[in-house]
Amino acid sequence: MFKLAIISGTDRPNSKSYMMSEYVQKLYEERGVEATIYSMMDFPISEVAGGPYGKELPKVEAFRAPILASDALLFVIPEYNGSFPGILKLFVDYLPFPDAFKNLPMAFIGIAAGAFGALRAVEQFQMVANYRNALAYPERVFVSRFNQHFDAQEGLTVPLQQELLLSQTDGFIGFVNALKGR
Ligand SMILES: Cc1cc2nc3c(=O)[nH]c(=O)nc-3n(C[C@H](O)[C@H](O)[C@H](O)COP(=O)(O)O)c2cc1C
């Protein structure tokens, strides 16, 4: 099997994105994938104050190294002001350019309090990932009204949404394995 980095896309304490990340981690582990959560809460934001682009930043390197050593990434992205959180862009802006995402398989889950399930947030983030030549898995999951539609044990409480989540999980595992030639 392979190593999956689940990126919890916000630094907000007690975030729903982290809860969702824990739930999907379980799904991947049940299927034999070594899945680790990396939360934007742990991104060393004080290291990048003042814009030290291109400089050696040991704490940033320590945060990003295990992510970039993974075989695939799964982003759990909350919608903030019709987009993805700024910390997630900062994370990307401090990845090695241009190759960090090149040919790296990725999948996307969007979550939002509102009715559109972070469609905008995920699509905007995908523009960035595409620009950096990532390999996007086409099945995405969008969870609207997250508070009403998520249970930490059972997952998504709308049956169709849970079905789509399981389909993404199985499909993404197949996608990554096919790319790895297994
Ligand atoms: C700064 C901020 C901006 C937000 N903007 C939106 C928004 O534009 N649309 C929306 O549906 N929800 C918005 N939300 C709510 C989040 O999408 C919602 O809480 C989501 O379930 C997960 O965010 P979390 O991981 O921070 O808990 C916003 C939340 C915050 C903190």
PDBQT file of the ligand as one rigid body, heavy atoms in Angstrom, charges set to zero:
ROOT
HETATM    1  C1  LIG A 201     -12.958  33.075   8.651  1.00  0.00    +0.000 C 
HETATM    2  C2  LIG A 201     -14.108  32.171   8.270  1.00  0.00    +0.000 A 
HETATM    3  C3  LIG A 201     -14.770  32.391   7.077  1.00  0.00    +0.000 A 
HETATM    4  C4  LIG A 201     -15.829  31.547   6.683  1.00  0.00    +0.000 A 
HETATM    5  N1  LIG A 201     -16.439  31.762   5.491  1.00  0.00    +0.000 NA
HETATM    6  C5  LIG A 201     -17.391  30.892   5.075  1.00  0.00    +0.000 A 
HETATM    7  C6  LIG A 201     -17.974  31.030   3.781  1.00  0.00    +0.000 A 
HETATM    8  O1  LIG A 201     -17.609  31.892   2.991  1.00  0.00    +0.000 OA
HETATM    9  N2  LIG A 201     -18.937  30.146   3.413  1.00  0.00    +0.000 N 
HETATM   10  C7  LIG A 201     -19.351  29.138   4.249  1.00  0.00    +0.000 A 
HETATM   11  O2  LIG A 201     -20.218  28.368   3.870  1.00  0.00    +0.000 OA
HETATM   12  N3  LIG A 201     -18.816  28.967   5.489  1.00  0.00    +0.000 NA
HETATM   13  C8  LIG A 201     -17.840  29.817   5.904  1.00  0.00    +0.000 A 
HETATM   14  N4  LIG A 201     -17.257  29.637   7.146  1.00  0.00    +0.000 N 
HETATM   15  C9  LIG A 201     -17.650  28.501   7.974  1.00  0.00    +0.000 C 
HETATM   16  C10 LIG A 201     -16.786  27.265   7.724  1.00  0.00    +0.000 C 
HETATM   17  O3  LIG A 201     -16.802  26.878   6.369  1.00  0.00    +0.000 OA
HETATM   18  C11 LIG A 201     -17.294  26.126   8.584  1.00  0.00    +0.000 C 
HETATM   19  O4  LIG A 201     -17.089  26.407   9.947  1.00  0.00    +0.000 OA
HETATM   20  C12 LIG A 201     -16.746  24.767   8.210  1.00  0.00    +0.000 C 
HETATM   21  O5  LIG A 201     -17.604  23.802   8.794  1.00  0.00    +0.000 OA
HETATM   22  C13 LIG A 201     -15.390  24.321   8.643  1.00  0.00    +0.000 C 
HETATM   23  O6  LIG A 201     -14.477  25.239   9.081  1.00  0.00    +0.000 OA
HETATM   24  P1  LIG A 201     -13.475  24.841  10.259  1.00  0.00    +0.000 P 
HETATM   25  O7  LIG A 201     -12.610  23.704   9.756  1.00  0.00    +0.000 OA
HETATM   26  O8  LIG A 201     -12.730  26.094  10.567  1.00  0.00    +0.000 OA
HETATM   27  O9  LIG A 201     -14.321  24.375  11.433  1.00  0.00    +0.000 OA
HETATM   28  C14 LIG A 201     -16.224  30.481   7.548  1.00  0.00    +0.000 A 
HETATM   29  C15 LIG A 201     -15.540  30.271   8.765  1.00  0.00    +0.000 A 
HETATM   30  C16 LIG A 201     -14.490  31.100   9.127  1.00  0.00    +0.000 A 
HETATM   31  C17 LIG A 201     -13.748  30.837  10.416  1.00  0.00    +0.000 C 
ENDROOT
TORSDOF 0
